[in-house]
Amino acid sequence: MDDAGFNLDAAMLAMGRRAREGARALRLSTAEQRTAAIAAMARAIRAEADAILAANARDLAAAQASGTPEAMQDRLLLNPARLEGVAAGIEAVAAIPDPLGAEIARWTRPNGLDIARVRTPIGVIAMIYESRPNVTADAAALCVRSGNAVILRGGSECLRSSLAIHAAIERGLVEAGLPKTCVQAVPTADRAAVGLILSGLDRTVDLIIPRGGKSLVARVQAEARAPVLSHLEGLNHVFVHAAADLAKARAVTVNAKMRRVSVCGALETLLIDRAAAQRLLPPIAADLAAAGCELRGDADARALVPSMLAATEEDWRTEYLEPILAVKVVDGLDGAVAHIAEYGSGHTDGIVTEDAATAEAFVAGVDSAIVLVNASTQFADGGEFGFGAEIGIATDKLHARGPVGAEQLTTFKYVVRGTGQTRP
């Protein structure tokens, strides 16, 4: 890709045409063949573990040399345990039911026409992502499971890792008798490749999925000439209601924030019910501080926990992806719902309460892709939902919402069977 005579425009257009060929092969493949390909991908990743980890070490060294924040380095890092998790995640996708051909609905009209709504692939998906090399494997497995060809464009910071994983994926496809064109990876860090993908590659791309920071998603939404399935920032909230069990509130809050601070399901703003703030906030804050979390609170929160730093308006709008948490005391359920409506990103929000009516009112009042009751926001993950893996958390309301697994990467067609009917 660095050859002097290389033409990026021509190479990307050719990639789009090859993806169409891959999509046709997948559409005609059997569920058993797709399952075999995904299982072979997992085996190949394990077999190529040394090469993948060596490539990741080079990516990580470059990130450290360039001053990349530690939270972003954590997103980039692969180690033997994480790589085994990648392979196991692929196997989980192989084990889920194949969605293609499934009847969503079926009915018979008075004239005898038999009409079925049947799941079918979208076609060619282009995935543009940053930092996380595991996305390469997850996206490949989910696209093959759902019968879609995919063009993967990983970020420059994880390019070596992504290409090493992709090489293993190609090996798995070939072993199962599917063409390499089912899963292609852009082998260059040239940012012009992103612009070419956004152009639609001469109408060969059916859906674009961005997964990364606000600037990437904003660019894709502004420039894309193909439909976009957006994954916006995870500006996630937990509201600890006056009727919360303190032990649950402490456990849920600390896990939601500190299990992994760099994931999109991490808690970023903690809302405490004023009616019980004196009972609830000091022990929760102590747990968070002991876990190494910096707290930034409003005046009411700081009155109860003076060690907190003062929060600013910007803190309510910040996805930290670091061990930093904004804390606000609110006036009950209405205050919490109003704050989330004003500052939330529609990703994941939760409540801790023992009052069932309040929990249901929160579920009804919060319009986010994922709403949790008495559970950590870190469950915002396709694997935890039983999807095997996810390509992202969609915050749009069309075409899919929440964790995007194989089923969410399908569309449908109507199959109408008759016995010679004609329309009068």
Beta strands, then each sheet from edge to edge (+ up, - down):
strand 1: 103-108
strand 2: 114-121
strand 3: 124-129
strand 4: 149-153
strand 5: 183-185
strand 6: 207-211
strand 7: 236-240
strand 8: 267-273
strand 9: 294-297
strand 10: 309-310
strand 11: 324-330
strand 12: 348-352
strand 13: 370-373
strand 14: 393-394
strand 15: 402-403
strand 16: 410-417
sheet 1: 1+ 2- 16+
sheet 2: 5+ 4+ 3+ 6+
sheet 3: 10+ 9+ 11+ 8+ 7+ 12+ 13+
sheet 4: 14+ 15-
end
